Amino acid sequence: MKITADRDRCIGAGMCALLAPEVFDQNADDGKVRILDPAPPPAQHAMSREAEQVCPSSAITVAPDGNS
């Protein structure tokens, strides 16, 4: 799994950080998404996918890397 985020699209809702705090955080300066682990371990995959789905601005993209 590979995670990317479009910070220009992010509105700082923070749903990602609430759902998967091991993978996402919010930047202290502007509140926008910050990826802590762009290739999280399998235990974090389901929550990372859910964060992608609930992001109100569709700023998060979760893509398979061939190993997920």
PDB file of N, CA, C and O in Angstrom:
ATOM      1  N   MET A   1       0.830  -1.167   0.000  1.00  0.00           N
ATOM      2  CA  MET A   1       0.000   0.000   0.000  1.00  0.00           C
ATOM      3  C   MET A   1       0.880   1.237   0.000  1.00  0.00           C
ATOM      4  O   MET A   1       1.894   1.306   0.695  1.00  0.00           O
ATOM      5  N   LYS A   2       0.464   2.212  -0.800  1.00  0.00           N
ATOM      6  CA  LYS A   2       1.153   3.498  -0.838  1.00  0.00           C
ATOM      7  C   LYS A   2       0.116   4.604  -0.664  1.00  0.00           C
ATOM      8  O   LYS A   2      -0.906   4.621  -1.351  1.00  0.00           O
ATOM      9  N   ILE A   3       0.384   5.520   0.254  1.00  0.00           N
ATOM     10  CA  ILE A   3      -0.544   6.602   0.549  1.00  0.00           C
ATOM     11  C   ILE A   3       0.058   7.928   0.114  1.00  0.00           C
ATOM     12  O   ILE A   3       1.220   8.224   0.390  1.00  0.00           O
ATOM     13  N   THR A   4      -0.760   8.719  -0.573  1.00  0.00           N
ATOM     14  CA  THR A   4      -0.367  10.080  -0.933  1.00  0.00           C
ATOM     15  C   THR A   4      -1.490  11.017  -0.507  1.00  0.00           C
ATOM     16  O   THR A   4      -2.628  10.594  -0.304  1.00  0.00           O
ATOM     17  N   ALA A   5      -1.151  12.291  -0.375  1.00  0.00           N
ATOM     18  CA  ALA A   5      -2.144  13.293   0.009  1.00  0.00           C
ATOM     19  C   ALA A   5      -1.906  14.568  -0.784  1.00  0.00           C
ATOM     20  O   ALA A   5      -0.769  14.996  -0.984  1.00  0.00           O
ATOM     21  N   ASP A   6      -2.993  15.154  -1.225  1.00  0.00           N
ATOM     22  CA  ASP A   6      -2.956  16.428  -1.937  1.00  0.00           C
ATOM     23  C   ASP A   6      -3.228  17.532  -0.921  1.00  0.00           C
ATOM     24  O   ASP A   6      -4.380  17.813  -0.590  1.00  0.00           O
ATOM     25  N   ARG A   7      -2.164  18.153  -0.430  1.00  0.00           N
ATOM     26  CA  ARG A   7      -2.305  19.191   0.601  1.00  0.00           C
ATOM     27  C   ARG A   7      -3.034  20.425   0.076  1.00  0.00           C
ATOM     28  O   ARG A   7      -3.637  21.160   0.858  1.00  0.00           O
ATOM     29  N   ASP A   8      -2.989  20.662  -1.225  1.00  0.00           N
ATOM     30  CA  ASP A   8      -3.728  21.797  -1.781  1.00  0.00           C
ATOM     31  C   ASP A   8      -5.235  21.560  -1.704  1.00  0.00           C
ATOM     32  O   ASP A   8      -6.012  22.505  -1.571  1.00  0.00           O
ATOM     33  N   ARG A   9      -5.633  20.316  -1.787  1.00  0.00           N
ATOM     34  CA  ARG A   9      -7.051  19.952  -1.742  1.00  0.00           C
ATOM     35  C   ARG A   9      -7.556  19.816  -0.300  1.00  0.00           C
ATOM     36  O   ARG A   9      -8.742  20.022  -0.039  1.00  0.00           O
ATOM     37  N   CYS A  10      -6.674  19.473   0.626  1.00  0.00           N
ATOM     38  CA  CYS A  10      -7.033  19.235   2.019  1.00  0.00           C
ATOM     39  C   CYS A  10      -7.666  20.481   2.648  1.00  0.00           C
ATOM     40  O   CYS A  10      -7.190  21.602   2.463  1.00  0.00           O
ATOM     41  N   ILE A  11      -8.759  20.253   3.401  1.00  0.00           N
ATOM     42  CA  ILE A  11      -9.422  21.354   4.107  1.00  0.00           C
ATOM     43  C   ILE A  11      -9.188  21.288   5.617  1.00  0.00           C
ATOM     44  O   ILE A  11      -9.729  22.104   6.363  1.00  0.00           O
ATOM     45  N   GLY A  12      -8.395  20.334   6.067  1.00  0.00           N
ATOM     46  CA  GLY A  12      -8.039  20.236   7.480  1.00  0.00           C
ATOM     47  C   GLY A  12      -9.134  19.703   8.386  1.00  0.00           C
ATOM     48  O   GLY A  12      -9.171  20.040   9.569  1.00  0.00           O
ATOM     49  N   ALA A  13     -10.026  18.878   7.856  1.00  0.00           N
ATOM     50  CA  ALA A  13     -11.111  18.324   8.671  1.00  0.00           C
ATOM     51  C   ALA A  13     -10.591  17.388   9.760  1.00  0.00           C
ATOM     52  O   ALA A  13     -11.204  17.290  10.823  1.00  0.00           O
ATOM     53  N   GLY A  14      -9.492  16.709   9.522  1.00  0.00           N
ATOM     54  CA  GLY A  14      -8.864  15.861  10.528  1.00  0.00           C
ATOM     55  C   GLY A  14      -9.427  14.464  10.676  1.00  0.00           C
ATOM     56  O   GLY A  14      -9.041  13.741  11.594  1.00  0.00           O
ATOM     57  N   MET A  15     -10.327  14.067   9.799  1.00  0.00           N
ATOM     58  CA  MET A  15     -10.905  12.727   9.889  1.00  0.00           C
ATOM     59  C   MET A  15      -9.827  11.649   9.763  1.00  0.00           C
ATOM     60  O   MET A  15      -9.884  10.624  10.443  1.00  0.00           O
ATOM     61  N   CYS A  16      -8.859  11.882   8.903  1.00  0.00           N
ATOM     62  CA  CYS A  16      -7.794  10.900   8.702  1.00  0.00           C
ATOM     63  C   CYS A  16      -6.997  10.675   9.979  1.00  0.00           C
ATOM     64  O   CYS A  16      -6.709   9.537  10.352  1.00  0.00           O
ATOM     65  N   ALA A  17      -6.644  11.769  10.645  1.00  0.00           N
ATOM     66  CA  ALA A  17      -5.858  11.666  11.878  1.00  0.00           C
ATOM     67  C   ALA A  17      -6.654  10.995  12.994  1.00  0.00           C
ATOM     68  O   ALA A  17      -6.080  10.301  13.834  1.00  0.00           O
ATOM     69  N   LEU A  18      -7.964  11.198  13.008  1.00  0.00           N
ATOM     70  CA  LEU A  18      -8.804  10.548  14.012  1.00  0.00           C
ATOM     71  C   LEU A  18      -8.929   9.050  13.755  1.00  0.00           C
ATOM     72  O   LEU A  18      -8.907   8.255  14.695  1.00  0.00           O
ATOM     73  N   LEU A  19      -9.058   8.662  12.488  1.00  0.00           N
ATOM     74  CA  LEU A  19      -9.243   7.250  12.134  1.00  0.00           C
ATOM     75  C   LEU A  19      -7.950   6.441  12.169  1.00  0.00           C
ATOM     76  O   LEU A  19      -7.950   5.286  12.596  1.00  0.00           O
ATOM     77  N   ALA A  20      -6.869   7.033  11.730  1.00  0.00           N
ATOM     78  CA  ALA A  20      -5.598   6.302  11.628  1.00  0.00           C
ATOM     79  C   ALA A  20      -4.449   7.179  12.137  1.00  0.00           C
ATOM     80  O   ALA A  20      -3.631   7.643  11.343  1.00  0.00           O
ATOM     81  N   PRO A  21      -4.382   7.407  13.440  1.00  0.00           N
ATOM     82  CA  PRO A  21      -3.361   8.309  13.992  1.00  0.00           C
ATOM     83  C   PRO A  21      -1.924   7.812  13.835  1.00  0.00           C
ATOM     84  O   PRO A  21      -0.980   8.592  13.970  1.00  0.00           O
ATOM     85  N   GLU A  22      -1.754   6.527  13.551  1.00  0.00           N
ATOM     86  CA  GLU A  22      -0.406   6.010  13.316  1.00  0.00           C
ATOM     87  C   GLU A  22       0.069   6.336  11.902  1.00  0.00           C
ATOM     88  O   GLU A  22       1.262   6.263  11.610  1.00  0.00           O
ATOM     89  N   VAL A  23      -0.869   6.695  11.028  1.00  0.00           N
ATOM     90  CA  VAL A  23      -0.552   6.939   9.622  1.00  0.00           C
ATOM     91  C   VAL A  23      -0.651   8.424   9.265  1.00  0.00           C
ATOM     92  O   VAL A  23       0.137   8.929   8.465  1.00  0.00           O
ATOM     93  N   PHE A  24      -1.625   9.121   9.861  1.00  0.00           N
ATOM     94  CA  PHE A  24      -1.881  10.519   9.514  1.00  0.00           C
ATOM     95  C   PHE A  24      -1.800  11.426  10.735  1.00  0.00           C
ATOM     96  O   PHE A  24      -2.043  11.005  11.866  1.00  0.00           O
ATOM     97  N   ASP A  25      -1.454  12.675  10.476  1.00  0.00           N
ATOM     98  CA  ASP A  25      -1.482  13.712  11.493  1.00  0.00           C
ATOM     99  C   ASP A  25      -1.891  14.995  10.790  1.00  0.00           C
ATOM    100  O   ASP A  25      -2.044  15.025   9.569  1.00  0.00           O
ATOM    101  N   GLN A  26      -2.067  16.048  11.567  1.00  0.00           N
ATOM    102  CA  GLN A  26      -2.361  17.349  10.991  1.00  0.00           C
ATOM    103  C   GLN A  26      -1.189  18.272  11.265  1.00  0.00           C
ATOM    104  O   GLN A  26      -0.631  18.272  12.362  1.00  0.00           O
ATOM    105  N   ASN A  27      -0.818  19.058  10.264  1.00  0.00           N
ATOM    106  CA  ASN A  27       0.268  20.011  10.394  1.00  0.00           C
ATOM    107  C   ASN A  27      -0.110  21.049  11.444  1.00  0.00           C
ATOM    108  O   ASN A  27      -1.224  21.572  11.424  1.00  0.00           O
ATOM    109  N   ALA A  28       0.788  21.345  12.343  1.00  0.00           N
ATOM    110  CA  ALA A  28       0.511  22.294  13.421  1.00  0.00           C
ATOM    111  C   ALA A  28       0.285  23.715  12.906  1.00  0.00           C
ATOM    112  O   ALA A  28      -0.429  24.493  13.539  1.00  0.00           O
ATOM    113  N   ASP A  29       0.878  24.059  11.777  1.00  0.00           N
ATOM    114  CA  ASP A  29       0.763  25.427  11.260  1.00  0.00           C
ATOM    115  C   ASP A  29      -0.552  25.691  10.533  1.00  0.00           C
ATOM    116  O   ASP A  29      -1.187  26.724  10.746  1.00  0.00           O
ATOM    117  N   ASP A  30      -0.958  24.757   9.675  1.00  0.00           N
ATOM    118  CA  ASP A  30      -2.144  25.016   8.847  1.00  0.00           C
ATOM    119  C   ASP A  30      -3.266  23.991   9.012  1.00  0.00           C
ATOM    120  O   ASP A  30      -4.325  24.144   8.403  1.00  0.00           O
ATOM    121  N   GLY A  31      -3.059  22.955   9.818  1.00  0.00           N
ATOM    122  CA  GLY A  31      -4.098  21.957  10.065  1.00  0.00           C
ATOM    123  C   GLY A  31      -4.290  20.944   8.956  1.00  0.00           C
ATOM    124  O   GLY A  31      -5.146  20.066   9.060  1.00  0.00           O
ATOM    125  N   LYS A  32      -3.506  21.054   7.899  1.00  0.00           N
ATOM    126  CA  LYS A  32      -3.669  20.143   6.766  1.00  0.00           C
ATOM    127  C   LYS A  32      -2.976  18.807   7.024  1.00  0.00           C
ATOM    128  O   LYS A  32      -2.112  18.685   7.892  1.00  0.00           O
ATOM    129  N   VAL A  33      -3.385  17.816   6.244  1.00  0.00           N
ATOM    130  CA  VAL A  33      -2.903  16.450   6.412  1.00  0.00           C
ATOM    131  C   VAL A  33      -1.381  16.362   6.320  1.00  0.00           C
ATOM    132  O   VAL A  33      -0.729  17.047   5.532  1.00  0.00           O
ATOM    133  N   ARG A  34      -0.856  15.484   7.165  1.00  0.00           N
ATOM    134  CA  ARG A  34       0.556  15.138   7.143  1.00  0.00           C
ATOM    135  C   ARG A  34       0.621  13.628   7.233  1.00  0.00           C
ATOM    136  O   ARG A  34       0.061  13.036   8.156  1.00  0.00           O
ATOM    137  N   ILE A  35       1.294  13.002   6.291  1.00  0.00           N
ATOM    138  CA  ILE A  35       1.403  11.538   6.289  1.00  0.00           C
ATOM    139  C   ILE A  35       2.600  11.135   7.137  1.00  0.00           C
ATOM    140  O   ILE A  35       3.730  11.545   6.872  1.00  0.00           O
ATOM    141  N   LEU A  36       2.343  10.338   8.144  1.00  0.00           N
ATOM    142  CA  LEU A  36       3.406   9.848   9.014  1.00  0.00           C
ATOM    143  C   LEU A  36       4.059   8.598   8.457  1.00  0.00           C
ATOM    144  O   LEU A  36       5.257   8.379   8.638  1.00  0.00           O
ATOM    145  N   ASP A  37       3.263   7.776   7.775  1.00  0.00           N
ATOM    146  CA  ASP A  37       3.776   6.518   7.221  1.00  0.00           C
ATOM    147  C   ASP A  37       3.146   6.280   5.852  1.00  0.00           C
ATOM    148  O   ASP A  37       2.032   5.763   5.771  1.00  0.00           O
ATOM    149  N   PRO A  38       3.848   6.652   4.760  1.00  0.00           N
ATOM    150  CA  PRO A  38       3.276   6.503   3.418  1.00  0.00           C
ATOM    151  C   PRO A  38       3.151   5.056   2.945  1.00  0.00           C
ATOM    152  O   PRO A  38       2.486   4.783   1.945  1.00  0.00           O
ATOM    153  N   ALA A  39       3.785   4.137   3.654  1.00  0.00           N
ATOM    154  CA  ALA A  39       3.682   2.705   3.327  1.00  0.00           C
ATOM    155  C   ALA A  39       3.451   1.943   4.630  1.00  0.00           C
ATOM    156  O   ALA A  39       4.344   1.247   5.113  1.00  0.00           O
ATOM    157  N   PRO A  40       2.239   2.078   5.202  1.00  0.00           N
ATOM    158  CA  PRO A  40       1.988   1.492   6.518  1.00  0.00           C
ATOM    159  C   PRO A  40       1.963  -0.030   6.502  1.00  0.00           C
ATOM    160  O   PRO A  40       1.769  -0.647   5.454  1.00  0.00           O
ATOM    161  N   PRO A  41       2.162  -0.630   7.677  1.00  0.00           N
ATOM    162  CA  PRO A  41       2.100  -2.089   7.781  1.00  0.00           C
ATOM    163  C   PRO A  41       0.662  -2.567   7.586  1.00  0.00           C
ATOM    164  O   PRO A  41      -0.278  -1.782   7.713  1.00  0.00           O
ATOM    165  N   PRO A  42       0.494  -3.837   7.279  1.00  0.00           N
ATOM    166  CA  PRO A  42      -0.845  -4.386   7.027  1.00  0.00           C
ATOM    167  C   PRO A  42      -1.867  -4.092   8.113  1.00  0.00           C
ATOM    168  O   PRO A  42      -3.051  -3.942   7.809  1.00  0.00           O
ATOM    169  N   ALA A  43      -1.457  -4.006   9.341  1.00  0.00           N
ATOM    170  CA  ALA A  43      -2.397  -3.737  10.433  1.00  0.00           C
ATOM    171  C   ALA A  43      -3.067  -2.372  10.292  1.00  0.00           C
ATOM    172  O   ALA A  43      -4.124  -2.141  10.879  1.00  0.00           O
ATOM    173  N   GLN A  44      -2.469  -1.473   9.525  1.00  0.00           N
ATOM    174  CA  GLN A  44      -3.008  -0.127   9.338  1.00  0.00           C
ATOM    175  C   GLN A  44      -3.748   0.051   8.013  1.00  0.00           C
ATOM    176  O   GLN A  44      -4.274   1.133   7.754  1.00  0.00           O
ATOM    177  N   HIS A  45      -3.801  -0.966   7.180  1.00  0.00           N
ATOM    178  CA  HIS A  45      -4.394  -0.840   5.849  1.00  0.00           C
ATOM    179  C   HIS A  45      -5.888  -0.524   5.878  1.00  0.00           C
ATOM    180  O   HIS A  45      -6.339   0.371   5.164  1.00  0.00           O
ATOM    181  N   ALA A  46      -6.652  -1.234   6.681  1.00  0.00           N
ATOM    182  CA  ALA A  46      -8.106  -1.023   6.699  1.00  0.00           C
ATOM    183  C   ALA A  46      -8.451   0.392   7.136  1.00  0.00           C
ATOM    184  O   ALA A  46      -9.302   1.037   6.522  1.00  0.00           O
ATOM    185  N   MET A  47      -7.811   0.880   8.175  1.00  0.00           N
ATOM    186  CA  MET A  47      -8.109   2.229   8.654  1.00  0.00           C
ATOM    187  C   MET A  47      -7.617   3.292   7.672  1.00  0.00           C
ATOM    188  O   MET A  47      -8.226   4.355   7.551  1.00  0.00           O
ATOM    189  N   SER A  48      -6.531   3.013   6.979  1.00  0.00           N
ATOM    190  CA  SER A  48      -6.036   3.955   5.968  1.00  0.00           C
ATOM    191  C   SER A  48      -7.022   4.061   4.809  1.00  0.00           C
ATOM    192  O   SER A  48      -7.277   5.151   4.298  1.00  0.00           O
ATOM    193  N   ARG A  49      -7.572   2.923   4.401  1.00  0.00           N
ATOM    194  CA  ARG A  49      -8.582   2.932   3.331  1.00  0.00           C
ATOM    195  C   ARG A  49      -9.847   3.660   3.782  1.00  0.00           C
ATOM    196  O   ARG A  49     -10.460   4.393   3.006  1.00  0.00           O
ATOM    197  N   GLU A  50     -10.227   3.455   5.028  1.00  0.00           N
ATOM    198  CA  GLU A  50     -11.409   4.147   5.541  1.00  0.00           C
ATOM    199  C   GLU A  50     -11.167   5.660   5.583  1.00  0.00           C
ATOM    200  O   GLU A  50     -12.062   6.440   5.258  1.00  0.00           O
ATOM    201  N   ALA A  51      -9.967   6.070   5.979  1.00  0.00           N
ATOM    202  CA  ALA A  51      -9.632   7.497   5.992  1.00  0.00           C
ATOM    203  C   ALA A  51      -9.744   8.093   4.589  1.00  0.00           C
ATOM    204  O   ALA A  51     -10.216   9.217   4.420  1.00  0.00           O
ATOM    205  N   GLU A  52      -9.309   7.336   3.592  1.00  0.00           N
ATOM    206  CA  GLU A  52      -9.442   7.793   2.200  1.00  0.00           C
ATOM    207  C   GLU A  52     -10.917   7.996   1.855  1.00  0.00           C
ATOM    208  O   GLU A  52     -11.277   8.996   1.234  1.00  0.00           O
ATOM    209  N   GLN A  53     -11.755   7.069   2.250  1.00  0.00           N
ATOM    210  CA  GLN A  53     -13.178   7.126   1.914  1.00  0.00           C
ATOM    211  C   GLN A  53     -13.909   8.267   2.606  1.00  0.00           C
ATOM    212  O   GLN A  53     -14.796   8.876   2.006  1.00  0.00           O
ATOM    213  N   VAL A  54     -13.564   8.571   3.846  1.00  0.00           N
ATOM    214  CA  VAL A  54     -14.304   9.593   4.592  1.00  0.00           C
ATOM    215  C   VAL A  54     -13.736  10.999   4.435  1.00  0.00           C
ATOM    216  O   VAL A  54     -14.349  11.960   4.901  1.00  0.00           O
ATOM    217  N   CYS A  55     -12.600  11.141   3.800  1.00  0.00           N
ATOM    218  CA  CYS A  55     -12.008  12.468   3.616  1.00  0.00           C
ATOM    219  C   CYS A  55     -12.984  13.357   2.832  1.00  0.00           C
ATOM    220  O   CYS A  55     -13.305  13.045   1.685  1.00  0.00           O
ATOM    221  N   PRO A  56     -13.458  14.452   3.426  1.00  0.00           N
ATOM    222  CA  PRO A  56     -14.465  15.272   2.763  1.00  0.00           C
ATOM    223  C   PRO A  56     -13.964  15.997   1.514  1.00  0.00           C
ATOM    224  O   PRO A  56     -14.765  16.419   0.680  1.00  0.00           O
ATOM    225  N   SER A  57     -12.661  16.142   1.382  1.00  0.00           N
ATOM    226  CA  SER A  57     -12.116  16.833   0.211  1.00  0.00           C
ATOM    227  C   SER A  57     -11.441  15.884  -0.776  1.00  0.00           C
ATOM    228  O   SER A  57     -10.873  16.327  -1.774  1.00  0.00           O
ATOM    229  N   SER A  58     -11.500  14.584  -0.503  1.00  0.00           N
ATOM    230  CA  SER A  58     -10.857  13.564  -1.360  1.00  0.00           C
ATOM    231  C   SER A  58      -9.378  13.862  -1.565  1.00  0.00           C
ATOM    232  O   SER A  58      -8.849  13.707  -2.666  1.00  0.00           O
ATOM    233  N   ALA A  59      -8.725  14.285  -0.506  1.00  0.00           N
ATOM    234  CA  ALA A  59      -7.312  14.645  -0.584  1.00  0.00           C
ATOM    235  C   ALA A  59      -6.377  13.452  -0.432  1.00  0.00           C
ATOM    236  O   ALA A  59      -5.192  13.552  -0.750  1.00  0.00           O
ATOM    237  N   ILE A  60      -6.894  12.324   0.051  1.00  0.00           N
ATOM    238  CA  ILE A  60      -6.068  11.149   0.331  1.00  0.00           C
ATOM    239  C   ILE A  60      -6.273  10.100  -0.748  1.00  0.00           C
ATOM    240  O   ILE A  60      -7.398   9.812  -1.155  1.00  0.00           O
ATOM    241  N   THR A  61      -5.154   9.532  -1.207  1.00  0.00           N
ATOM    242  CA  THR A  61      -5.206   8.439  -2.172  1.00  0.00           C
ATOM    243  C   THR A  61      -4.453   7.253  -1.595  1.00  0.00           C
ATOM    244  O   THR A  61      -3.296   7.373  -1.191  1.00  0.00           O
ATOM    245  N   VAL A  62      -5.122   6.109  -1.563  1.00  0.00           N
ATOM    246  CA  VAL A  62      -4.504   4.864  -1.096  1.00  0.00           C
ATOM    247  C   VAL A  62      -4.442   3.935  -2.302  1.00  0.00           C
ATOM    248  O   VAL A  62      -5.466   3.598  -2.897  1.00  0.00           O
ATOM    249  N   ALA A  63      -3.236   3.529  -2.649  1.00  0.00           N
ATOM    250  CA  ALA A  63      -3.043   2.671  -3.818  1.00  0.00           C
ATOM    251  C   ALA A  63      -2.321   1.385  -3.408  1.00  0.00           C
ATOM    252  O   ALA A  63      -1.447   1.414  -2.542  1.00  0.00           O
ATOM    253  N   PRO A  64      -2.677   0.276  -4.017  1.00  0.00           N
ATOM    254  CA  PRO A  64      -1.944  -0.964  -3.719  1.00  0.00           C
ATOM    255  C   PRO A  64      -0.534  -0.866  -4.298  1.00  0.00           C
ATOM    256  O   PRO A  64      -0.308  -0.194  -5.305  1.00  0.00           O
ATOM    257  N   ASP A  65       0.395  -1.540  -3.654  1.00  0.00           N
ATOM    258  CA  ASP A  65       1.774  -1.518  -4.149  1.00  0.00           C
ATOM    259  C   ASP A  65       2.161  -2.867  -4.721  1.00  0.00           C
ATOM    260  O   ASP A  65       3.330  -3.105  -5.027  1.00  0.00           O
ATOM    261  N   GLY A  66       1.190  -3.748  -4.865  1.00  0.00           N
ATOM    262  CA  GLY A  66       1.477  -5.077  -5.381  1.00  0.00           C
ATOM    263  C   GLY A  66       1.713  -6.090  -4.278  1.00  0.00           C
ATOM    264  O   GLY A  66       1.701  -7.296  -4.525  1.00  0.00           O
ATOM    265  N   ASN A  67       1.929  -5.603  -3.048  1.00  0.00           N
ATOM    266  CA  ASN A  67       2.167  -6.487  -1.921  1.00  0.00           C
ATOM    267  C   ASN A  67       1.014  -6.481  -0.934  1.00  0.00           C
ATOM    268  O   ASN A  67       1.070  -7.187   0.073  1.00  0.00           O
ATOM    269  N   SER A  68      -0.043  -5.694  -1.196  1.00  0.00           N
ATOM    270  CA  SER A  68      -1.148  -5.586  -0.239  1.00  0.00           C
ATOM    271  C   SER A  68      -2.307  -6.438  -0.654  1.00  0.00           C
ATOM    272  O   SER A  68      -3.327  -6.471   0.034  1.00  0.00           O
TER     273      SER A  68
END
